[in-house]
């Protein structure tokens, strides 16, 4: 039986949930889904300028879990930007 998932504190509720390349209809695009946790981790690091330990504490998680979430966000954002995919933020 897997370990129960801990509650992660999310203080960000984005007003926009889709981003896409200009000039390409949505129906023609592949979609990369970012979780709200990934967006929160990205925001804490790059908008709020927090270090890993500070951001992990704000999210109520360990530093290693925070890093895993952040690196997952990096990979998905890079995939969308490099390969011209839409980004969808899911809760």
N, CA, C and O atoms as a GROMACS GRO file, in nm:
protein
  364
    1UNK      N    1   0.084  -0.118   0.000
    1UNK     CA    2   0.000   0.000   0.000
    1UNK      C    3   0.089   0.124   0.000
    1UNK      O    4   0.180   0.135   0.083
    2UNK      N    5   0.065   0.219  -0.092
    2UNK     CA    6   0.148   0.339  -0.098
    2UNK      C    7   0.127   0.430   0.023
    2UNK      O    8   0.023   0.429   0.089
    3UNK      N    9   0.230   0.507   0.048
    3UNK     CA   10   0.223   0.604   0.156
    3UNK      C   11   0.120   0.712   0.124
    3UNK      O   12   0.111   0.755   0.009
    4UNK      N   13   0.041   0.756   0.221
    4UNK     CA   14  -0.059   0.860   0.192
    4UNK      C   15   0.008   0.991   0.150
    4UNK      O   16   0.114   1.028   0.202
    5UNK      N   17  -0.054   1.059   0.057
    5UNK     CA   18   0.000   1.185   0.007
    5UNK      C   19  -0.023   1.296   0.108
    5UNK      O   20  -0.132   1.310   0.162
    6UNK      N   21   0.081   1.374   0.131
    6UNK     CA   22   0.070   1.486   0.224
    6UNK      C   23   0.000   1.604   0.158
    6UNK      O   24   0.006   1.621   0.036
    7UNK      N   25  -0.064   1.684   0.239
    7UNK     CA   26  -0.128   1.806   0.192
    7UNK      C   27  -0.018   1.906   0.158
    7UNK      O   28   0.068   1.935   0.241
    8UNK      N   29  -0.022   1.959   0.037
    8UNK     CA   30   0.074   2.062  -0.004
    8UNK      C   31  -0.001   2.194  -0.013
    8UNK      O   32  -0.106   2.204  -0.075
    9UNK      N   33   0.056   2.294   0.050
    9UNK     CA   34  -0.008   2.425   0.057
    9UNK      C   35   0.011   2.499  -0.076
    9UNK      O   36   0.123   2.519  -0.122
   10UNK      N   37  -0.100   2.539  -0.135
   10UNK     CA   38  -0.100   2.614  -0.261
   10UNK      C   39  -0.169   2.747  -0.236
   10UNK      O   40  -0.285   2.751  -0.196
   11UNK      N   41  -0.096   2.857  -0.259
   11UNK     CA   42  -0.152   2.991  -0.237
   11UNK      C   43  -0.183   3.064  -0.366
   11UNK      O   44  -0.218   3.182  -0.363
   12UNK      N   45  -0.170   2.997  -0.477
   12UNK     CA   46  -0.184   3.063  -0.607
   12UNK      C   47  -0.299   3.000  -0.683
   12UNK      O   48  -0.305   2.878  -0.698
   13UNK      N   49  -0.388   3.083  -0.731
   13UNK     CA   50  -0.497   3.038  -0.815
   13UNK      C   51  -0.492   3.118  -0.944
   13UNK      O   52  -0.538   3.232  -0.948
   14UNK      N   53  -0.436   3.059  -1.050
   14UNK     CA   54  -0.418   3.136  -1.173
   14UNK      C   55  -0.551   3.175  -1.237
   14UNK      O   56  -0.646   3.096  -1.239
   15UNK      N   57  -0.558   3.295  -1.288
   15UNK     CA   58  -0.677   3.342  -1.357
   15UNK      C   59  -0.684   3.289  -1.499
   15UNK      O   60  -0.792   3.285  -1.559
   16UNK      N   61  -0.571   3.248  -1.552
   16UNK     CA   62  -0.563   3.196  -1.688
   16UNK      C   63  -0.517   3.051  -1.678
   16UNK      O   64  -0.423   3.021  -1.605
   17UNK      N   65  -0.582   2.962  -1.751
   17UNK     CA   66  -0.546   2.821  -1.741
   17UNK      C   67  -0.492   2.762  -1.872
   17UNK      O   68  -0.454   2.645  -1.875
   18UNK      N   69  -0.488   2.841  -1.978
   18UNK     CA   70  -0.431   2.795  -2.105
   18UNK      C   71  -0.334   2.899  -2.160
   18UNK      O   72  -0.358   3.020  -2.149
   19UNK      N   73  -0.226   2.852  -2.217
   19UNK     CA   74  -0.133   2.934  -2.294
   19UNK      C   75  -0.106   2.858  -2.422
   19UNK      O   76  -0.092   2.736  -2.420
   20UNK      N   77  -0.098   2.930  -2.534
   20UNK     CA   78  -0.075   2.861  -2.660
   20UNK      C   79   0.005   2.950  -2.754
   20UNK      O   80   0.007   3.073  -2.739
   21UNK      N   81   0.071   2.887  -2.850
   21UNK     CA   82   0.142   2.966  -2.951
   21UNK      C   83   0.043   3.049  -3.034
   21UNK      O   84  -0.066   3.002  -3.067
   22UNK      N   85   0.081   3.169  -3.066
   22UNK     CA   86  -0.004   3.259  -3.143
   22UNK      C   87  -0.018   3.208  -3.287
   22UNK      O   88   0.078   3.160  -3.347
   23UNK      N   89  -0.138   3.221  -3.341
   23UNK     CA   90  -0.160   3.192  -3.482
   23UNK      C   91  -0.187   3.046  -3.515
   23UNK      O   92  -0.206   3.013  -3.632
   24UNK      N   93  -0.189   2.959  -3.416
   24UNK     CA   94  -0.218   2.818  -3.441
   24UNK      C   95  -0.347   2.783  -3.366
   24UNK      O   96  -0.356   2.805  -3.245
   25UNK      N   97  -0.446   2.730  -3.437
   25UNK     CA   98  -0.571   2.694  -3.368
   25UNK      C   99  -0.548   2.588  -3.261
   25UNK      O  100  -0.463   2.500  -3.277
   26UNK      N  101  -0.621   2.596  -3.153
   26UNK     CA  102  -0.608   2.504  -3.042
   26UNK      C  103  -0.624   2.359  -3.086
   26UNK      O  104  -0.555   2.270  -3.036
   27UNK      N  105  -0.716   2.336  -3.179
   27UNK     CA  106  -0.743   2.198  -3.222
   27UNK      C  107  -0.622   2.133  -3.290
   27UNK      O  108  -0.617   2.010  -3.301
   28UNK      N  109  -0.527   2.213  -3.334
   28UNK     CA  110  -0.408   2.160  -3.401
   28UNK      C  111  -0.290   2.140  -3.307
   28UNK      O  112  -0.185   2.090  -3.348
   29UNK      N  113  -0.306   2.179  -3.181
   29UNK     CA  114  -0.194   2.175  -3.087
   29UNK      C  115  -0.200   2.056  -2.992
   29UNK      O  116  -0.307   2.013  -2.950
   30UNK      N  117  -0.083   2.004  -2.960
   30UNK     CA  118  -0.073   1.910  -2.850
   30UNK      C  119  -0.076   1.993  -2.722
   30UNK      O  120  -0.038   2.110  -2.722
   31UNK      N  121  -0.122   1.932  -2.613
   31UNK     CA  122  -0.134   2.004  -2.486
   31UNK      C  123  -0.044   1.941  -2.381
   31UNK      O  124  -0.042   1.819  -2.363
   32UNK      N  125   0.032   2.026  -2.312
   32UNK     CA  126   0.112   1.985  -2.198
   32UNK      C  127   0.036   2.030  -2.073
   32UNK      O  128   0.000   2.147  -2.061
   33UNK      N  129   0.012   1.937  -1.981
   33UNK     CA  130  -0.062   1.972  -1.860
   33UNK      C  131   0.032   1.994  -1.742
   33UNK      O  132   0.111   1.907  -1.705
   34UNK      N  133   0.024   2.114  -1.683
   34UNK     CA  134   0.098   2.148  -1.562
   34UNK      C  135   0.002   2.143  -1.445
   34UNK      O  136  -0.109   2.196  -1.452
   35UNK      N  137   0.044   2.079  -1.336
   35UNK     CA  138  -0.041   2.075  -1.218
   35UNK      C  139  -0.030   2.207  -1.142
   35UNK      O  140   0.066   2.282  -1.160
   36UNK      N  141  -0.126   2.233  -1.060
   36UNK     CA  142  -0.125   2.354  -0.978
   36UNK      C  143  -0.004   2.353  -0.884
   36UNK      O  144   0.050   2.458  -0.852
   37UNK      N  145   0.039   2.234  -0.841
   37UNK     CA  146   0.160   2.223  -0.758
   37UNK      C  147   0.284   2.266  -0.835
   37UNK      O  148   0.369   2.337  -0.781
   38UNK      N  149   0.293   2.225  -0.961
   38UNK     CA  150   0.408   2.264  -1.043
   38UNK      C  151   0.411   2.414  -1.066
   38UNK      O  152   0.517   2.476  -1.062
   39UNK      N  153   0.294   2.474  -1.090
   39UNK     CA  154   0.288   2.619  -1.109
   39UNK      C  155   0.326   2.692  -0.980
   39UNK      O  156   0.398   2.791  -0.985
   40UNK      N  157   0.278   2.642  -0.865
   40UNK     CA  158   0.312   2.704  -0.737
   40UNK      C  159   0.462   2.697  -0.712
   40UNK      O  160   0.522   2.795  -0.670
   41UNK      N  161   0.523   2.581  -0.738
   41UNK     CA  162   0.667   2.565  -0.718
   41UNK      C  163   0.744   2.661  -0.809
   41UNK      O  164   0.840   2.725  -0.765
   42UNK      N  165   0.703   2.671  -0.935
   42UNK     CA  166   0.768   2.760  -1.031
   42UNK      C  167   0.754   2.906  -0.987
   42UNK      O  168   0.851   2.982  -0.992
   43UNK      N  169   0.635   2.943  -0.945
   43UNK     CA  170   0.610   3.081  -0.900
   43UNK      C  171   0.695   3.116  -0.777
   43UNK      O  172   0.755   3.224  -0.772
   44UNK      N  173   0.700   3.027  -0.680
   44UNK     CA  174   0.778   3.054  -0.559
   44UNK      C  175   0.925   3.076  -0.592
   44UNK      O  176   0.990   3.163  -0.534
   45UNK      N  177   0.977   2.998  -0.685
   45UNK     CA  178   1.119   3.010  -0.720
   45UNK      C  179   1.147   3.131  -0.809
   45UNK      O  180   1.239   3.208  -0.782
   46UNK      N  181   1.067   3.149  -0.914
   46UNK     CA  182   1.103   3.248  -1.016
   46UNK      C  183   1.029   3.380  -1.006
   46UNK      O  184   1.078   3.480  -1.059
   47UNK      N  185   0.916   3.385  -0.942
   47UNK     CA  186   0.846   3.512  -0.923
   47UNK      C  187   0.876   3.567  -0.784
   47UNK      O  188   0.907   3.685  -0.769
   48UNK      N  189   0.866   3.481  -0.683
   48UNK     CA  190   0.893   3.525  -0.545
   48UNK      C  191   1.040   3.522  -0.509
   48UNK      O  192   1.081   3.583  -0.410
   49UNK      N  193   1.122   3.453  -0.588
   49UNK     CA  194   1.267   3.449  -0.567
   49UNK      C  195   1.311   3.370  -0.444
   49UNK      O  196   1.417   3.398  -0.388
   50UNK      N  197   1.232   3.273  -0.401
   50UNK     CA  198   1.268   3.195  -0.283
   50UNK      C  199   1.368   3.086  -0.316
   50UNK      O  200   1.370   3.033  -0.427
   51UNK      N  201   1.450   3.053  -0.219
   51UNK     CA  202   1.542   2.939  -0.232
   51UNK      C  203   1.462   2.811  -0.209
   51UNK      O  204   1.349   2.814  -0.162
   52UNK      N  205   1.524   2.698  -0.243
   52UNK     CA  206   1.456   2.569  -0.237
   52UNK      C  207   1.398   2.538  -0.100
   52UNK      O  208   1.282   2.497  -0.090
   53UNK      N  209   1.474   2.556   0.006
   53UNK     CA  210   1.426   2.523   0.141
   53UNK      C  211   1.311   2.613   0.183
   53UNK      O  212   1.216   2.567   0.246
   54UNK      N  213   1.320   2.742   0.149
   54UNK     CA  214   1.212   2.836   0.183
   54UNK      C  215   1.084   2.801   0.108
   54UNK      O  216   0.975   2.801   0.165
   55UNK      N  217   1.098   2.772  -0.020
   55UNK     CA  218   0.982   2.739  -0.102
   55UNK      C  219   0.918   2.607  -0.057
   55UNK      O  220   0.796   2.596  -0.053
   56UNK      N  221   1.001   2.510  -0.023
   56UNK     CA  222   0.949   2.381   0.025
   56UNK      C  223   0.871   2.400   0.154
   56UNK      O  224   0.766   2.339   0.173
   57UNK      N  225   0.922   2.484   0.240
   57UNK     CA  226   0.851   2.511   0.367
   57UNK      C  227   0.716   2.576   0.339
   57UNK      O  228   0.616   2.540   0.402
   58UNK      N  229   0.712   2.671   0.246
   58UNK     CA  230   0.585   2.738   0.212
   58UNK      C  231   0.484   2.640   0.154
   58UNK      O  232   0.363   2.655   0.173
   59UNK      N  233   0.533   2.538   0.081
   59UNK     CA  234   0.444   2.439   0.022
   59UNK      C  235   0.415   2.322   0.117
   59UNK      O  236   0.339   2.232   0.082
   60UNK      N  237   0.474   2.324   0.234
   60UNK     CA  238   0.454   2.218   0.333
   60UNK      C  239   0.500   2.083   0.281
   60UNK      O  240   0.430   1.982   0.293
   61UNK      N  241   0.621   2.082   0.223
   61UNK     CA  242   0.678   1.959   0.170
   61UNK      C  243   0.828   1.958   0.194
   61UNK      O  244   0.885   2.058   0.236
   62UNK      N  245   0.892   1.846   0.167
   62UNK     CA  246   1.037   1.836   0.184
   62UNK      C  247   1.107   1.907   0.069
   62UNK      O  248   1.048   1.929  -0.037
   63UNK      N  249   1.233   1.942   0.091
   63UNK     CA  250   1.311   2.009  -0.013
   63UNK      C  251   1.328   1.919  -0.135
   63UNK      O  252   1.325   1.967  -0.248
   64UNK      N  253   1.346   1.790  -0.113
   64UNK     CA  254   1.364   1.699  -0.227
   64UNK      C  255   1.235   1.684  -0.308
   64UNK      O  256   1.240   1.675  -0.430
   65UNK      N  257   1.121   1.680  -0.241
   65UNK     CA  258   0.994   1.672  -0.312
   65UNK      C  259   0.968   1.802  -0.388
   65UNK      O  260   0.922   1.800  -0.502
   66UNK      N  261   0.998   1.915  -0.325
   66UNK     CA  262   0.983   2.044  -0.393
   66UNK      C  263   1.068   2.047  -0.520
   66UNK      O  264   1.022   2.089  -0.626
   67UNK      N  265   1.192   2.001  -0.509
   67UNK     CA  266   1.282   2.000  -0.625
   67UNK      C  267   1.227   1.911  -0.736
   67UNK      O  268   1.234   1.947  -0.853
   68UNK      N  269   1.173   1.796  -0.700
   68UNK     CA  270   1.115   1.705  -0.799
   68UNK      C  271   0.997   1.772  -0.870
   68UNK      O  272   0.984   1.762  -0.992
   69UNK      N  273   0.912   1.841  -0.795
   69UNK     CA  274   0.797   1.911  -0.854
   69UNK      C  275   0.845   2.022  -0.947
   69UNK      O  276   0.792   2.037  -1.057
   70UNK      N  277   0.944   2.099  -0.903
   70UNK     CA  278   0.997   2.210  -0.983
   70UNK      C  279   1.060   2.160  -1.112
   70UNK      O  280   1.038   2.217  -1.219
   71UNK      N  281   1.139   2.053  -1.104
   71UNK     CA  282   1.204   2.000  -1.224
   71UNK      C  283   1.102   1.941  -1.322
   71UNK      O  284   1.123   1.945  -1.443
   72UNK      N  285   0.994   1.887  -1.269
   72UNK     CA  286   0.887   1.839  -1.356
   72UNK      C  287   0.826   1.956  -1.433
   72UNK      O  288   0.799   1.945  -1.552
   73UNK      N  289   0.804   2.068  -1.363
   73UNK     CA  290   0.752   2.189  -1.428
   73UNK      C  291   0.848   2.239  -1.534
   73UNK      O  292   0.806   2.275  -1.644
   74UNK      N  293   0.978   2.242  -1.504
   74UNK     CA  294   1.079   2.286  -1.602
   74UNK      C  295   1.070   2.203  -1.729
   74UNK      O  296   1.071   2.258  -1.840
   75UNK      N  297   1.062   2.072  -1.714
   75UNK     CA  298   1.057   1.984  -1.830
   75UNK      C  299   0.934   2.007  -1.916
   75UNK      O  300   0.943   2.011  -2.039
   76UNK      N  301   0.820   2.023  -1.852
   76UNK     CA  302   0.696   2.044  -1.925
   76UNK      C  303   0.694   2.180  -1.995
   76UNK      O  304   0.649   2.190  -2.109
   77UNK      N  305   0.742   2.284  -1.927
   77UNK     CA  306   0.745   2.418  -1.987
   77UNK      C  307   0.841   2.420  -2.105
   77UNK      O  308   0.810   2.477  -2.209
   78UNK      N  309   0.957   2.358  -2.089
   78UNK     CA  310   1.054   2.352  -2.199
   78UNK      C  311   0.996   2.277  -2.318
   78UNK      O  312   1.013   2.320  -2.432
   79UNK      N  313   0.929   2.165  -2.294
   79UNK     CA  314   0.867   2.088  -2.402
   79UNK      C  315   0.767   2.174  -2.478
   79UNK      O  316   0.766   2.174  -2.601
   80UNK      N  317   0.683   2.247  -2.405
   80UNK     CA  318   0.583   2.332  -2.470
   80UNK      C  319   0.648   2.443  -2.552
   80UNK      O  320   0.605   2.470  -2.665
   81UNK      N  321   0.748   2.508  -2.497
   81UNK     CA  322   0.812   2.619  -2.568
   81UNK      C  323   0.892   2.572  -2.689
   81UNK      O  324   0.882   2.632  -2.796
   82UNK      N  325   0.969   2.468  -2.674
   82UNK     CA  326   1.056   2.420  -2.782
   82UNK      C  327   0.975   2.353  -2.893
   82UNK      O  328   1.006   2.369  -3.011
   83UNK      N  329   0.872   2.279  -2.856
   83UNK     CA  330   0.796   2.201  -2.954
   83UNK      C  331   0.663   2.265  -2.994
   83UNK      O  332   0.583   2.202  -3.063
   84UNK      N  333   0.638   2.388  -2.951
   84UNK     CA  334   0.518   2.461  -2.993
   84UNK      C  335   0.388   2.399  -2.945
   84UNK      O  336   0.293   2.386  -3.022
   85UNK      N  337   0.383   2.360  -2.819
   85UNK     CA  338   0.263   2.299  -2.762
   85UNK      C  339   0.191   2.399  -2.674
   85UNK      O  340   0.250   2.496  -2.627
   86UNK      N  341   0.063   2.374  -2.652
   86UNK     CA  342  -0.016   2.456  -2.558
   86UNK      C  343   0.010   2.408  -2.417
   86UNK      O  344   0.045   2.291  -2.396
   87UNK      N  345  -0.006   2.496  -2.320
   87UNK     CA  346   0.008   2.463  -2.178
   87UNK      C  347  -0.128   2.478  -2.113
   87UNK      O  348  -0.194   2.581  -2.126
   88UNK      N  349  -0.170   2.373  -2.042
   88UNK     CA  350  -0.296   2.376  -1.968
   88UNK      C  351  -0.262   2.357  -1.820
   88UNK      O  352  -0.189   2.264  -1.784
   89UNK      N  353  -0.315   2.444  -1.735
   89UNK     CA  354  -0.296   2.431  -1.590
   89UNK      C  355  -0.415   2.357  -1.534
   89UNK      O  356  -0.530   2.401  -1.547
   90UNK      N  357  -0.388   2.244  -1.471
   90UNK     CA  358  -0.495   2.160  -1.416
   90UNK      C  359  -0.486   2.157  -1.263
   90UNK      O  360  -0.376   2.166  -1.207
   91UNK      N  361  -0.600   2.146  -1.198
   91UNK     CA  362  -0.603   2.142  -1.053
   91UNK      C  363  -0.608   2.001  -1.003
   91UNK      O  364  -0.612   1.979  -0.882
   0.00000   0.00000   0.00000
